[in-house]
């Protein structure tokens, strides 16, 4: 076969494409379980962080089992338990659930039992920032009204601006805030220009990150609405 001809070039290119695609498919399949484990460990780290329990990839599985273990479940919009299987709650994909109307979503709840006997209810949340999805975990005290802790993250918010939602300084503001005013659900407002120090339902917005701040506020109200019946029971 003429190696200078078009037929040879086409066949050679086709074979190389098939070989490279086969190698990539093999590598992806081989790394799949490792990638899944990394994602699960990162999720457990974030869940525990919302209740101020620090962990690493080396110990997070043990700490998660110790403080949460099988004490997680799924509730529906009416606040009733739908599935008490811990793995079912952990495996809920909020990126899919957030596209559904509120009454049709699955709502995972993680109960964390601390060393002092206190119980915290950890609720996952997901929404939209300026450039992509944002998400987090809100830990409520046993009264199901006041926030014990919060952690947030993002996919592609602007460094130094919207990305600040992932910083401790921003997240610490949520501690002690109440999501109810008497019996009315008010969530937490993210106030541009700064919230008063003693404001029970608001925190400071991110300077220069107005759209991300608004997205986070909307995310919280949206998900607290979904969990409202459960929180009032």
C-alpha positions in Angstrom: 0.0 0.0 0.0 1.2 3.4 -0.9 2.1 5.1 2.4 1.9 8.5 0.7 -1.6 7.9 -0.5 -4.9 9.1 1.0 -6.1 5.6 1.7 -3.2 4.8 3.9 -3.5 8.1 5.8 -7.2 7.5 6.4 -6.7 3.9 7.6 -3.8 4.9 9.8 -5.8 7.7 11.4 -8.8 5.4 11.9 -6.7 2.8 13.7 -5.0 5.3 15.9 -8.4 6.8 16.9 -9.7 3.3 17.8 -6.6 2.5 19.8 -6.6 5.8 21.7 -10.3 5.5 22.4 -9.9 1.9 23.7 -7.1 3.0 26.0 -9.1 6.0 27.3 -12.1 3.8 27.9 -10.0 1.3 29.8 -8.4 4.0 32.0 -11.8 5.6 32.7 -13.3 2.3 33.8 -10.3 1.4 35.9 -10.3 4.8 37.6 -14.1 4.9 38.1 -14.2 3.2 41.5 -11.4 5.5 42.8 -13.1 8.6 41.5 -16.4 7.5 43.1 -14.6 6.9 46.4 -13.0 10.3 46.3 -16.4 12.0 45.6 -18.0 10.1 48.5 -15.2 11.0 50.9 -15.4 14.7 49.9 -19.2 14.6 50.5 -18.7 13.1 54.0 -16.1 15.7 54.8 -18.5 18.5 53.9 -21.3 17.0 55.9 -19.2 16.6 59.0 -17.7 20.1 58.6 -21.2 21.6 58.9 -21.3 20.4 62.5 -17.6 21.5 63.1 -16.2 18.0 62.9 -12.9 18.1 61.1 -11.9 15.0 59.1 -9.5 13.9 56.4 -9.7 11.3 53.7 -7.9 8.9 56.0 -10.4 9.0 58.8 -13.6 10.5 57.4 -15.3 7.1 56.8 -14.8 6.2 60.5 -15.9 9.6 61.8 -19.0 9.6 59.5 -19.9 6.1 60.8 -19.4 7.3 64.4 -21.4 10.5 64.3 -24.0 9.7 61.6 -23.8 6.1 60.5 -27.3 4.7 59.8 -29.1 7.8 61.2 -30.0 9.3 57.8 -33.2 9.0 55.8 -35.2 10.6 53.0 -38.3 12.7 53.7 -40.9 14.0 51.2 -42.5 17.4 50.8 -45.1 16.6 53.4 -42.3 15.8 55.9 -42.9 12.1 56.1 -40.1 9.6 55.9 -39.9 7.8 52.6 -36.8 5.7 52.9 -34.8 5.1 56.1 -31.9 3.4 54.2 -28.7 5.5 55.0 -27.3 4.7 51.6 -30.5 5.8 49.9 -30.2 9.2 51.5 -26.5 9.5 50.7 -27.0 8.6 47.1 -29.7 11.2 46.4 -28.4 13.3 43.5 -29.4 16.9 44.2 -28.2 18.0 40.7 -31.2 16.0 39.4 -33.6 16.7 42.3 -33.2 20.5 41.9 -34.8 20.3 38.5 -38.0 18.9 39.9 -40.9 20.9 41.4 -40.6 21.1 45.2 -43.4 18.6 45.9 -41.7 15.9 43.8 -38.2 16.1 45.3 -36.5 13.7 47.6 -35.1 15.5 50.7 -32.2 13.7 52.5 -31.7 14.3 56.3 -28.6 13.4 58.1 -28.9 13.1 61.9 -25.6 13.8 63.7 -25.3 12.7 67.3 -22.5 14.7 69.0 -20.3 13.5 71.9 -22.3 15.8 74.3 -25.6 14.1 73.3 -26.9 16.9 71.2 -28.6 16.0 67.9 -28.1 18.1 64.8 -30.1 17.8 61.6 -28.0 18.3 58.5 -29.8 19.3 55.3 -28.2 19.4 51.9 -29.0 22.4 49.6 -28.2 23.1 46.0 -28.8 26.1 43.7 -27.3 28.3 41.1 -24.6 31.0 41.4 -23.2 33.4 38.7 -21.3 30.8 36.6 -22.7 27.5 37.7 -24.0 25.4 40.5 -23.5 26.1 44.2 -24.3 23.7 47.0 -23.9 23.2 50.7 -25.0 21.6 54.0 -27.0 23.4 56.7 -26.9 21.9 60.2 -29.8 22.8 62.4 -30.0 22.5 66.2 -32.5 20.1 67.8 -35.2 22.8 67.8 -35.0 22.6 63.9 -35.1 26.4 63.8 -31.6 27.8 64.5 -28.5 27.1 62.5 -25.7 25.3 64.2 -23.3 25.5 61.2 -23.1 25.7 57.5 -20.7 24.9 54.7 -20.9 26.0 51.0 -19.1 25.2 47.8 -19.2 26.0 44.1 -18.2 24.9 40.7 -16.9 28.0 39.1 -17.6 31.2 40.9 -15.1 34.1 40.6 -12.1 33.9 42.9 -12.1 36.7 45.5 -15.8 37.4 44.7 -18.5 34.8 44.5 -16.0 32.0 45.4 -15.9 33.5 48.9 -19.0 31.5 49.8 -16.6 28.6 50.4 -14.5 30.5 53.0 -15.0 30.0 56.7 -15.4 33.7 57.4 -18.6 33.8 55.3 -19.9 30.5 56.6 -19.4 31.4 60.2 -22.0 34.2 59.9 -24.8 31.6 59.7 -24.2 30.2 63.2 -27.1 31.0 65.5 -29.3 32.5 62.8 -33.0 31.5 62.9 -34.9 30.4 59.9 -38.3 30.9 61.5 -39.9 34.1 62.8 -42.4 32.6 65.3 -44.2 30.1 63.0 -43.3 31.7 59.7 -40.5 30.4 57.6 -38.2 33.4 56.7 -35.0 31.5 55.9 -31.7 33.6 56.0 -31.3 36.8 53.9 -27.9 37.6 52.4 -27.8 41.4 52.7 -25.9 43.6 50.3 -24.1 46.3 52.2 -24.1 44.4 55.4 -26.6 43.0 57.9 -27.0 44.4 61.4 -24.9 42.6 64.0 -27.9 41.4 66.0 -30.1 40.5 63.0 -31.6 37.1 63.7 -32.4 36.2 60.0 -29.7 37.8 57.9 -25.9 37.8 57.1 -23.6 40.0 55.1 -23.4 39.5 51.4 -20.1 39.0 49.6 -18.6 42.3 48.5 -18.6 42.3 44.7 -20.4 38.9 44.6 -24.0 40.2 44.4 -25.3 37.5 42.0 -23.7 34.6 43.8 -25.1 36.0 47.1 -28.5 36.3 45.6 -28.2 32.8 44.3 -27.3 31.5 47.7 -30.2 33.3 49.4 -32.6 31.8 46.8 -31.1 28.4 47.2 -31.7 28.5 51.0 -35.3 29.7 50.8 -36.0 27.2 48.1 -34.8 24.2 50.1 -36.1 25.3 53.5 -39.5 25.5 51.8 -39.1 21.9 50.7 -38.1 20.8 54.3 -40.6 23.1 56.0 -43.2 20.4 56.8 -40.4 18.1 58.2 -39.0 20.9 60.3 -42.4 21.8 61.8 -43.2 18.2 62.8 
